[in-house]
Amino acid sequence: MSQTTESRSRTRRSSDLSKHSAEVFAEAEDHPVTVTRRDGEDLVLMSLREAVGRTTLLDLAAQLITATVDTEGTLSERMSRAFPWMLALSPGDRETCARDLLDAARASFSTDQSHLVTVELAAWKETATAVAAGLGRVDLEWLDDEADQIVDRP
């Protein structure tokens, strides 16, 4: 167990679970709770959200590891094979997306905060979906509200 995971997890005796169940359940909604038992292996009580987040993070880790250890093509090409929606992005955006996803994954893994990479992944996937739908193809005119004239992009 990582140092971060240990600091986020609280330990309770199994008797606490029966005597103070509402309190233990409230803790488990916030963070995993290790339930120690004299007659068996310790158990961990956590919310479904936490469990799903961990599973999602592991699935994503498998995809990222596969893409990064592959030796054929650039990083963005390998990542595009793992995440085909990236093909809707421009080549430059694919490079940025690949690096952003790896950085967010490293942050998630090292802090035990699965939402960091899942939010980054969702944002890039939504961007790719918008690009594929044709959004962003129109040249925008940036207006100065006060002067009612076209200005360079801010």
Helices and strands as residue ranges (DSSP letters): H 3-8, E 10-13, H 14-19, H 21-30, E 33-36, E 43-45, H 48-69, H 75-82, G 84-88, H 91-111, H 115-132, E 142-144, E 149-151
